[in-house]
Amino acid sequence: MEDAVVVRDLVVDRGRRRVLQGISCAVPRGAVTGLLGPSGSGKTTLMRALVGVQTVRSGTVTVLGRPAGAPELRRRVGYLTQASSIYADLTVRENARYFAALHGRGHAEADRAVADVGLADAAGQLVGTLSGGQRSRASLACALVGDPELVVLDEPTVGQDPVLRADLWARFHEMAAAGTTLLVSSHVMDEAARCDRLLLIREGRLIADDTPDAVRAATGVNDLEEAFLRLIRASEAGQRHAGREAS
Ligand SMILES: Nc1ncnc2c1ncn2[C@@H]1O[C@H](COP(=O)(O)OP(=O)(O)OP(=O)(O)O)[C@@H](O)[C@H]1O
């Protein structure tokens, strides 16, 4: 089956910096792909390019068979940004019902989306009065309520306690089993092990695109955090070597 997302030679500049330096990768359908990398490595920028809100210098991004950002993709792609993007002066339920209506969904779907992120008890609360972790889950409910085919989630589990994190990952896998494609960024390496596939980026370059088991096998360590450190060191050594060759 054709991949949900295909990225070819993507170069993005932000300000005066080259933030993505020619990334090529694919996101398979019906799976949870983790996007991992150090702070500032370009994860959010890559996600922005996928949802079509990032100006790109060169390269192509194809999403569900269409160019990223094509108007017909709007209803088919859900995006959770790091900053809350819902209405502070509406309740959780009102927000979810509003976003549901934009996707032609009813109250039942909205209430289910709120329950799915563990906010049923806070459904009547104004978003402006929620804790940071609750607000992030309310945004997640709104990103998922239209049942999009591709879901792009920028650090959806930040600020959540371990029990909620486990519940959210179980929900992501349920959605993948039902055919949804998920791309989830994370800083937390133990979350890498929960993904079906991993994309690891560093300084705007892709240094791994594989399953967690293949990353472990390639690096010879079980712990994914240690495996990533090894990949990062190997890519640094490769760049130093390339620099010497060039000079
Ligand atoms: N509007 C902007 N103008 C200039 N540079 C920017 C802008 N936004 C981001 N950058 C730079 O682009 C680089 C990549 O940022 P990005 O937000 O994609 O990283 P990230 O991997 O998502 O980081 P984090 O994990 O901390 O969210 C960083 O060096 C950042 O400083």
Ligand as a Chemical Component Dictionary entry (heavy atoms), coordinates in Angstrom:
data_LIG
# 
_chem_comp.id                   LIG 
_chem_comp.type                 NON-POLYMER 
_chem_comp.pdbx_formal_charge   0 
_chem_comp.three_letter_code    LIG 
# 
loop_
_chem_comp_atom.comp_id 
_chem_comp_atom.atom_id 
_chem_comp_atom.alt_atom_id 
_chem_comp_atom.type_symbol 
_chem_comp_atom.charge 
_chem_comp_atom.model_Cartn_x 
_chem_comp_atom.model_Cartn_y 
_chem_comp_atom.model_Cartn_z 
_chem_comp_atom.pdbx_ordinal 
LIG N1  N1  N 0 10.222 31.335 13.124 1  
LIG C1  C1  C 0 11.505 30.950 13.160 2  
LIG N2  N2  N 0 12.489 31.754 12.691 3  
LIG C2  C2  C 0 13.767 31.363 12.699 4  
LIG N3  N3  N 0 14.182 30.180 13.170 5  
LIG C3  C3  C 0 13.262 29.354 13.665 6  
LIG C4  C4  C 0 11.875 29.691 13.684 7  
LIG N4  N4  N 0 11.205 28.660 14.231 8  
LIG C5  C5  C 0 12.113 27.723 14.529 9  
LIG N5  N5  N 0 13.345 28.134 14.194 10 
LIG C6  C6  C 0 14.601 27.367 14.358 11 
LIG O1  O1  O 0 14.482 26.193 13.591 12 
LIG C7  C7  C 0 15.147 25.130 14.260 13 
LIG C8  C8  C 0 14.214 23.914 14.329 14 
LIG O2  O2  O 0 13.118 24.257 15.140 15 
LIG P1  P1  P 0 11.947 23.196 15.434 16 
LIG O3  O3  O 0 10.906 23.921 16.230 17 
LIG O4  O4  O 0 11.538 22.574 14.164 18 
LIG O5  O5  O 0 12.722 22.128 16.323 19 
LIG P2  P2  P 0 12.138 20.934 17.232 20 
LIG O6  O6  O 0 12.980 19.753 16.934 21 
LIG O7  O7  O 0 10.675 20.815 17.036 22 
LIG O8  O8  O 0 12.459 21.472 18.687 23 
LIG P3  P3  P 0 11.680 21.196 20.094 24 
LIG O9  O9  O 0 11.823 19.729 20.353 25 
LIG O10 O10 O 0 12.455 22.038 21.077 26 
LIG O11 O11 O 0 10.264 21.632 19.908 27 
LIG C9  C9  C 0 15.602 25.647 15.611 28 
LIG O12 O12 O 0 16.964 25.948 15.516 29 
LIG C10 C10 C 0 14.793 26.908 15.784 30 
LIG O13 O13 O 0 15.512 27.830 16.523 31 
# 
loop_
_chem_comp_bond.comp_id 
_chem_comp_bond.atom_id_1 
_chem_comp_bond.atom_id_2 
_chem_comp_bond.value_order 
_chem_comp_bond.pdbx_ordinal 
LIG N1  C1  SING 1  
LIG C1  N2  SING 2  
LIG C1  C4  DOUB 3  
LIG N2  C2  DOUB 4  
LIG C2  N3  SING 5  
LIG N3  C3  DOUB 6  
LIG C3  C4  SING 7  
LIG C3  N5  SING 8  
LIG C4  N4  SING 9  
LIG N4  C5  DOUB 10 
LIG C5  N5  SING 11 
LIG N5  C6  SING 12 
LIG C6  O1  SING 13 
LIG C6  C10 SING 14 
LIG O1  C7  SING 15 
LIG C7  C8  SING 16 
LIG C7  C9  SING 17 
LIG C8  O2  SING 18 
LIG O2  P1  SING 19 
LIG P1  O3  DOUB 20 
LIG P1  O4  SING 21 
LIG P1  O5  SING 22 
LIG O5  P2  SING 23 
LIG P2  O6  DOUB 24 
LIG P2  O7  SING 25 
LIG P2  O8  SING 26 
LIG O8  P3  SING 27 
LIG P3  O9  DOUB 28 
LIG P3  O10 SING 29 
LIG P3  O11 SING 30 
LIG C9  O12 SING 31 
LIG C9  C10 SING 32 
LIG C10 O13 SING 33 
# 
